Structure formats: C-alpha cells, structure tokens
Amino acid sequence: MLHQYVSPGNKIIDLVASLQLPFANVRRGEEVMIVTDTNMDPLICQAVMAVLRSKGADPTLMMYTPRAHHTAEPTRAVAHALKGADICVYLTTTALAHSEFSENRGNVGVLLMEEATADILTSPGCQLEEADLQQILEKERWVREFWMEGGDVHVTTPAGTDLRAKLVKTDKRSARVRGILAPEGEKRGAGTWPFGECRVTPLEGSGEGQVVWDICGHAPPGRYAQPVVLTVKQGRVVKIEGGKEADGVRRYLETHGDENSYAAPAEISVGLNHKATIMGTVRNDKKALGTSHIAIGRSDIGGSLVSATHFDGLMA
C-alpha cells in the first residue's frame, strides 16, 4: 500500500485521519505517554502526537532501542515514567501487552498499537466509523458472555485444529464493554488499534489436542506458506511440526523462551472486525472476523502462569 504515497505529507494525512476514532475518548489536559522504539516508523509517532494535541491532550514521546522479543520489558526509565501518565500508547515493534510493565500499570489507560505499520493503519480494518465500532462491540459482548459461562471449550478449524480446554466461570458484570479508552470508574479503560477481538484465558494445564496455525504468528514474520502444527498434552506443547515456519517457531522459543513458553493454551481469542482483511501480520489479522488465535506461554489477563514469552498464532 505504501507505493500510493508520493510524499511523507500524503502519508501522514491518511494516518491522522485513520487515528481519530481510537483517540475519541481522550480528554483535554490528559497526560498521554507514547512508548516507542527506534524501529518504529517515525511518521506514525508524529501522527499520533498530532491527533493527541488536536484533542487537547499533552503527549510525551519516550523512545528506546528495540527489544529482542515480544513481551520483553522496556527500560526502567519508561516504567518509572508510566506512573505520571493518564494514558499510555504502546507503539513499539515488539508487543508489551503481556509484560510486567503492562500488567502493573495500575489505573493508567492503555491503547495497544504494537507492531503497527502505515499499511495496517490505513487498511480497511482501521477505516471504521462509530457504527462499525458499535457493531463490533455488540458481537464482543455476546462472545464475552459466552466465555464467562465457564465449562469446556472445543476449538476446531478446517485446517485441522482440534483443541479442548476448560474455562473458569466468572461474574458477567465484568463483561460490560464500553469502547476504546472509555472511563471505567476510577480506572481508565484499555483498547487496541486495529480494534475487534474477544479473548479468554483458559484454565492452566487443561489443554488437550492439536492446534494448526495456518495464517501467521509472532515468528517467523509474514504469511505462513505451510501451517505450523502443535500437539498439546496436559496443557503443554509437546511437538511442533511443519516446514520452515515450524523451524522458525521452535528457534524463537528456544532462543527467547523458558519452560513455561510451551504452556498451551495461554489465550483463546476470536476476531470480530468485519472490515479487516488478512495481511500476514499478527497485529492486524487477529482482529479480522472469521479468524481466531491461540497463544502459548505466559497467561493472558486473569491467568497466573508467568513466562518470558507469549506467542500468538493465527488460524482461519
């Protein structure tokens, strides 16, 4: 998509237009910290700063060198600065969502935009109107209430995924979804951009069966030419099969992971964004309606299993 831009000016105009909706709930005078790294496209950082200023917020940009893998912690200076922010925007090239930094943020609202590119931010999945947002939220409310019934979950796909796990029944009052960065009492809400998924944290150790990632994953980058097949027994990945993509997954986990990196499933999620299309990137594709992702490693929010990695793999 970037070939359409004949100048950085054209590019930033489209980026600013696509970023109006995710920051609609930002209030005048709020302190917003943007966390980024030196591998991120600087025009995206400038576009985010411009949108926040137009809302009357007071943004601060904090930049550090890229981390080696997803879930790796930012610098101590960034973690310390978070305490003074009302909202933090994750605009890094590696995911922060399952880091200690993120999980210990207190009442600070967060917008997850890790791994964002200009292609993603100007794609159909980010060209949403308020009516689109409400349509996605309605689907999310329905799916979340289903998750919260607890009991057993059985995930199957045409490519061969056949996984069973257990869910813990939870209070449905927590299923209320208000939108992106919407106030939730004393705590500021969270959000993602692109928008549109509903996730659940399965009971640790309950996974049994087979997972087939046939779209993409956190490694290797890009659309998978051959599926990656995981065999899961007693909540752990015991075998990873496939072609060069499977080799890339094994290499990533061996290099950056630990014993708990093979816990499965750490998260089950379904995409709900009816405008998003498959691009071969985790950040975008896991939002697309008709996709699902199953993660391994560190537990999603609500779980207790800690690991150096949280690895997302996508399925159609």
C-alpha positions, 0 to 999 in steps of 0.5 A: 500500500505504501507505493500510493504515497508520493510524499511523507505529507500524503502519508501522514494525512491518511494516518491522522485521519485513520487515528481519530476514532481510537483517540475519541475518548481522550480528554483535554489536559490528559497526560498521554505517554507514547512508548516507542522504539527506534524501529518504529516508523517515525511518521506514525509517532508524529501522527499520533502526537498530532491527533493527541494535541488536536484533542487537547491532550499533552503527549510525551514521546519516550523512545528506546532501542528495540527489544529482542522479543515480544513481551520483553520489558522496556527500560526502567526509565519508561516504567518509572515514567508510566506512573505520571501518565493518564494514558499510555500508547504502546507503539513499539515493534515488539508487543508489551501487552503481556509484560510486567510493565503492562500488567502493573500499570495500575489505573493508567489507560492503555491503547495497544498499537504494537507492531503497527505499520502505515499499511495496517493503519490505513487498511480497511480494518482501521477505516471504521466509523462509530457504527462499525465500532458499535457493531463490533462491540455488540458481537464482543459482548455476546462472545464475552458472555459466552466465555464467562459461562465457564465449562469446556471449550472445543476449538476446531478449524478446517485446517485441522485444529482440534483443541479442548480446554476448560474455562473458569466461570466468572461474574458477567458484570465484568463483561460490560464493554464500553469502547476504546479508552472509555472511563471505567470508574476510577480506572481508565479503560484499555483498547487496541488499534486495529480494534475487534477481538474477544479473548479468554484465558483458559484454565492452566494445564487443561489443554488437550489436542492439536492446534494448526496455525495456518495464517501467521504468528509472532515468528517467523514474520509474514504469511505462513506458506505451510501451517505450523502444527502443535500437539498439546498434552496436559496443557503443554506443547509437546511437538511442533511440526511443519516446514520452515515456519515450524523451524522458525517457531521452535528457534524463537522459543528456544532462543527467547523462551523458558519452560513455561513458553510451551504452556498451551493454551495461554489465550483463546481469542476470536476476531470480530472486525468485519472490515479487516482483511488478512495481511500476514501480520499478527497485529492486524489479522487477529482482529479480522472476523472469521479468524481466531488465535491461540497463544502459548506461554505466559497467561493472558489477563486473569491467568497466573502462569508467568513466562518470558514469552507469549506467542500468538498464532493465527488460524482461519 
